[in-house]
Amino acid sequence: MSYTPPSQPDSPEKLRVRFAPSPTGYLHVGGARTALFNWLFASHFGGTLVLRIEDTDLERSTPEMVGGILQGLQWLGITWDEGPYYQTRRVDLYRAAAARLLENGAAYYCFCRREELEARRSKAAQEGRPTRYEGTCRRIGRGEALRRKDAGEPAALRFAVPENGSTGFDDAVFGNVEFANTELEDFVLLRSDGSPTYHLSVVADDIDLRITHIIRGADHISNTPKQVLLYQALGAAMPVFAHVPLILGPDRTRLSKRHGATSVTTYREEGIVPEAFRNFLALLGWTPPEGIPEVLSDEELIRLFGLDAISKSNAVFDRDKLDWFNTEYIRTYPAEKLLPLVEEEWKRAGVTPTRDRNSLLAAIDLLKARARNLKDFVGSFRAFFTEEFEPDPAAVEKFLKDASVRRMLVELGERYAVAQDFSEQGTEKVLRDFAAEKSVKAGALINGARVALTGQGVAPSLFAVMSNLGKERTTQRLKNAPSLVVTPAAR
């Protein structure tokens, strides 16, 4: 039997979606994309996003993992309106739903022991038959089952899947999806110790929390017919299901650690800015209208997002594209917005800036167009913020190998110490006049000075660097040029 839900909510006030991670690991890319899609959809319609923590796997769920998920969502900029609700605190709700299913005949007690079930599955596999539960205890009369249960015999509670027909639903992404009921086994609702299973708890929660739209990964499609049956048996209104495509690695296999980082927090540690990651994730499986650029603000994403533009095809995680988004966002960030993000990097790297706020902001403005990620501000850009930096040995070897260049940089530093005009134009004139006086190419002095001042062979315009560092730092670093050692590794 197929149920056709409405494609959109009757009114914005009624729309309620949920993100329901299991804290058996940190927030991964796929989960983050699901959370983002739910957030965008709720925001588009002025609805409610509910956060639920599915922590019933007591052996694998930990408070640290819960904290990691919450931190990942907060860094990503995804805010929720209700919750978090924890399933471990809602067990009475699930047992009450199970009791209703037992009472109305949609569930029955199963007394099969684990060893028996495993033996039957093994035999079925050997004989080439499906390894589903065969409904052995379904044939036990209700009175007999209650007597055995009341006598203390351990029993699980199973859902009685209709033996004929099919169960289906109209998915907002994949269209009509049908499963023959013969493909569905009588699944467990309560284990013999009374603990609820995934299917029971998730449906009871979604009914209780009045969830209208369930947006989740396509790997959940096979779970959905069982949940549809539970909705029907509990007499509850069906939500709209929208299963979003999986995220694959460049080799078109399921994204995993072998493709690189899968935890959202790792990308934070690698210097990705949250808006870039949000924008990148939004385009993994969702396509904006034709003619719309890829770089989209949160407001634009919220305005444009809809389930009808989600692809049926799996998305491919392209790290180069993420890095491109990151450079685009860093380049357009005002220095005031970048500074706190850069300060977090300095703190992690143990860098203590030796400049005032205004000059730090000016340095960030000078450098941001060259940054691939926030790590550059503690790596190749370090010399702009502190005196504690290590010059690139290869750059020293290439541009300061000639001792005469080093000596001339010392003398050039002395010229700058008495220069009246230390603007970009003024510093350039001093250097070029000095090169002409010494009958050397200005390029040799420019390249050598760049390494002495920044520790790098590549940097912004030398004279913009000098202007940013100021006369005192520029003079001192040029005078220190002879002390820059060409390391054996560079040779």
N, C-alpha and C positions, 0 to 999 in steps of 0.2 A: 504494500500500500504506500503510495507516494503522497507527501504533504507539500503543498506549494505555499511558501510564506510570502508576505509582501516584500517587495524589493527595497523599500525605504520605510522609515518609521512614520506613523500617522502624525506625530508631532514631535518636535525636538525634545520636549520634556520627558518623553517616554523612552528615548534611546538610551540604552545602557549596555556597555561593552565591558569586557574584563580581560586582564592579562593575568595568567595564572602559572607562574614558573614553579618548578620543583627545585628546592635548594639542595640538589645533589651535586651541584657544580656552580661555578660562577656564571654570570650572565654572558651567554655566548651570542655570536652574531645572529643566528637564526631567531633566538628568543628576543633579541633587541629589535630586530626588524618586525616581529609580530607585535611587540609592545608599541613600536612607532606607528604601525598601521592602525592599531586600535586607538591610539592617542589622536592621530590625524582625523580619523573617522568621527570620533566623539567630538572633537573640536570643531569639525566642519558643521555638524548639526547642533552644536550647543548641548551635547549629551553628557553622560556621566561615564568616566572610566573608573572601574573598580579594580583594585589590586588584591589578588588572593594568592597566598603562599600555600602550595600543595605539599605540605611537609609530613605526610603520613608515612613515608619511607624512613622509619626511625633509625635504621642502621646507617643510612647514607646522608640524611639531612642533618645539617649542623647550623648553629647560630652564626658561625663565621661565613657560611655560604649565603645565608639570608642577608647578612650585612653586606656581602659582596654584591648581591643582586640589587639591593637598594642603592648602594653607592654607584653602581653602573647606570641605573636608571636616572639617578640624580645628575650624574656627569653628563649623560646624554641629553638632559633637559626635558625628560618625560615626567610630567607631574600627574598624579592620580587624584581623583576626587573623593574616593572612599577606600578605606582599608589602611594598612593591609589586614585582611582576614586570614587567620591561620586555621587550616583544616584540623589540626590536632586539637583545637579548642571547640570544634563543632561536631564531634562524633555523635552526640545525642540526636542531632538533626538527621544524620545518615541512618542511624538505627531506627528512628521513627519512620523514615521513608521505607526502610526494609520491612518493618512491621505492616505497613499499609499494603505493600506488594504481597506479602504472605497472606494477609487477610483477604485480599480480593482474588486470590488464586493465581497471581502472576508470578509467584515464586514458590519454591518448595525446598525442603531440607534434603541435603545430600550427605549420606553417612559413609561414602567411599573414603577409604584411607589413602594417604599419599602414595603408599607403596602399590596399592591396587591400581590407582590411576596411572602411575608410571609404567607398570607392567602392561596395562592395556594399550597405552600409547606406543610402547616399544613393539608390541605385537602387531598393531595396526601399521606401523611404519614398515615392518618387515614384510607384511603382506601387501604393501602398496595401497593401503586404505587411508583415508583422512584420519588424523590423530585427534580429532575433536572428541569431547566427552559425548558418550552415546546415550545419555539420559537414563542411566540405570535406575537411579533413585526416583525418577519421575513417575515410575510405575507403582511406587509404594503409596498405599492409600493415605489420605490426609490424617485420619484418626490414628493409624499405626505410626505414622511419622511423628505426630505430636506426642504419642505415648513414649516412643523411644527417646525423643528429645527431652521430655520431662523426666525420664529415668536417668538422665545424665550422660547419654551417649553423645560423643562429640559429633557435631554436624555443621557443615557450611550451608549457606543459603544461596540457591541458584535461581536465576531468572528462567522462566519457561518460555523459550523462544517459540513462536508459532511454527508448527511442523510443516505447513504448506505456504505457498504464496511467496511474496517478496516484501522487502522493506526498502523504502527509498526516500529520497529527499531532493529538493531542487536547490542546488548549491549556487550561490551568487557569482561564483567564478567558473565552476565546471559544468553548470547546468544540471540536468536530471541525472542522478546517480542511483542505481538500483542494485540490491544484493538479494539473491535467492535466500530464503530463510534456511534452507538446507545447508547453506555455507556457514551459518552462524551456530556455534555451540551454545548450550545452556550455560551462560557465563556466571561466575561467582559474584555475589553481591556482598555477603559477609563471610569472612573466613571462619573456621571452626573456633577460633579464639575470640570471635566477635568483632574483629577489626574490619572496617569497610574497605572495599576495593576501589580502584580508580573510577570505574564507570558509575557506581552508585554515588560516590561522594561528589563527583563533578556535576552530575545531573541534579542532585539534591541542592547543591550550592547554587547552581545557575537558576533554578526555580526560586529558591529562597531570596536570592539577590536580584531577582526580576531582570535577568539578562535578556536583552532583546536580539542581540547580534553576537554570534561567536565567530571571531576572526582568528584563525590559527593555521598552522602549517599543514600542507597537503598530506603529510605522513599520518595525520589523524583521520583521514577519510575512512579508513577501515574501522575505526572506532565508532563512527557516527551512526550506523544503523542500529547498533546496540543501544546507543543513547536515545535515538528516536523512539525505539520500543519502550524505553523507560519513561520518556515523556508521555507517551500514549497511555501506558499502564497507570501512571500517576494522575492522569487527567489534566495535565498541564499544557499551556499554550506552547507551541513549538517556536524556538528562536529562528532567526535567519542564520544559516551556516554559510561561511565564506572561507574556503580553504585556499591559502596562498601558496604559490609554488615554492619548491625547495631552493636552497642556495647551494650551488655546486662550486667546486674548485676549478681552476683553469683546465684541468684534465677531464672535466665533466663528470667527476665522481663526487659523492657527498662531501661537503666541506668538512675537513678534519684537521687535526694538528699537523699532519704532514704537509698541508698547504701553507702553514704558517700559523699565526696567532688566531684563535677562535674566541678568546675571551675579550669582551669589550674593554675591560680595565687594562689589558695589555696595549691596546691601541692608544689609550690615554697615556700610558707610560712611554710609548714610542713617539709622543709629541704631536698626535693628531688633535685638532681642535674639535670640540663637540658639534658645532654647526656643520662642519665639513662632513663629519661622520653621519649626522642626521640626513643631510642632503643625499649623500652617497647611498645610504641604506634605503631611503625612500624610493630610489630608482632601481632597486633590486626586485623586480617583479611588478612594478607599477610604472606606467608610462604617462607622462603629462600630455595634454593636447598638442597636436602638431603645431610647430612654429614657436613653442614655448622653450626658452633656453634651459639648459641643464642646471645651472646654478640658480637655486630658488630659495628665497627667504622662508622662514617658518610661516609667515602670513600667506605667502603664495602657495606653499604646500598645502596648508589647511584649506584654502579657498578652492584649490583644484582637485584635491584628493576625492576619489570615489571608488567603490568596489567594481564598477563597470570597466575601469581601466586597468584592473589587475590581470596579468597575463596567466594563461594556463601553462606556459612553458617555464621550465626551471630557470632561475637566474644564475649568472656566473659572477663570482667574486673576483674582481679585477683589482689587484693591489695597486697597480700603476695608476688606475683611474682614481682610486681613493687618494693617493699622493697628489694627483693633479688637483682634486677638489681642495685638498689641504693647502696647497700653495695659493690657490685662488682666494680662499677665505683669509689666510694670513695677510696676503697682499692688500686686501680691502679693509681689514680691521683697523680702526683708529688705534694709535699707540696706547691710548688710555685703556682700551679694551684688552689689548695684548699684554700690557704690563703685569696684571695679576696672574695671568697664565704663565708668563715668563718667570715671575717671582717664584711660582711653585717649582719650576724646573731648577732655578738657582738653589732653592732650599734643599731639594733632593740631591743635587750635585755638590752641596757644600760650598757654593759660591756666595761670597759677601761683596756686593757691589760697592765700589769706592767713589761713586759719583752721586750727585744730587738728583732728585726726581726729574727735574726739567731736562737735564742732560741725558738721563736714561731714556726718557721719552723721545728725545731727538735722535738718539742712537738707534732706538727701535724703528723709528720712522725711516731712517737711512737704510736699515738692513732688511726690513720685512719683505721687500720685493725679491730678495735673494733666498729667502728661507723656504726650505722644503717642509720643515716641521719645527716644533718648538725646541727640539733638542739642539738645533743649530745655535740657539742663543747661549748654550753652555758649552758648545763645541767650537765650531769654526769662528763664531762671533765672540768668543769669550773675552778677547783682548779689549773689546769696547766697554767692558763693564768692570774689569778688575785688572790689577797688575800681576795677578797670579795666572799666567797662561804659558803653555809650552808651544813654541814655534814648530811648525810642520818641518820635520827634518828634510823632506824632499824639496821644500821651498827654499830653505836655507842653502842647501847644496846647489840648487839651480841658480839662485839670484845673488847669493852672498859668498860664493866660493872665492871670488877675487878679493884679495886683501885690500887692494887699492880702492875698491868700491866702499868697503867698510870704513876706511880712513876718510874718504870724501863725505860719507854720511855723518861722521862726527863733526866735520867742519861745516856741513850743511846745517846741522843742528845748532851750531854756534851762530850761524847767520839768522836762523829763525828766532833765536833767543833775543836778538836785538831788533827784529823786524817790527815796524810800526803797524803795518797792515797784515792782519792774520786771517783775512777772508779767503775764500777759495781762489779768487783771482789774485790776491796778494801772494799767497803761498806758491801758486803756480809760477808767478813771475820770478820769485826768489830762486826757485829751483832751476828754471830754464836759464836765467842769467848766470847762475852758478855753473851749470853744465857748459855754457858757451865759454865762460872764463877758463874752465879746466880742459876745454877741447875734448869733451866726452859726450856721448850720446845721452840725451835726457832720459831715454827709455831705461838705460842701465840704472840710473839713480832712482827713477820712479819705481821700477820693479824691486830694487833693493830696499828702498824706503818702505814700500808696502809690506814686505816681510818683517822689517824691523818694528813697524808700528802695529801690525795686526797678527803677525805670526803665520800669515797665509800668503800663498802665491796669487790668490784670486780674492778680490774684495771690491767694494764700491770705488768710485773715483778717488784716487789718492788725495786730492786736494779737498774733497768733501770729507774724507776720513780725518785729515789734519784739522779741518775746521771743527769737526765734531769732538775730537779728542782734546783740542785746545793747545795753546802754545806750550804750557809746561810739560804736559805728557809727551807731546810730539818731540820737543827738544830733548828731553831726557832719554826717550827710547832711541832716537837717532844716535845719541852719544853712546848708548849701550850696544850699538851694532857690532863692534869688535868682539863682544863677549858671547855672541851667538855661535854656538859650536856646531860644526858639521859632524854629526854622529857617525860611527862606523857603519851603522845600518844603512844610512843614506848613501854612503860610498858604495 
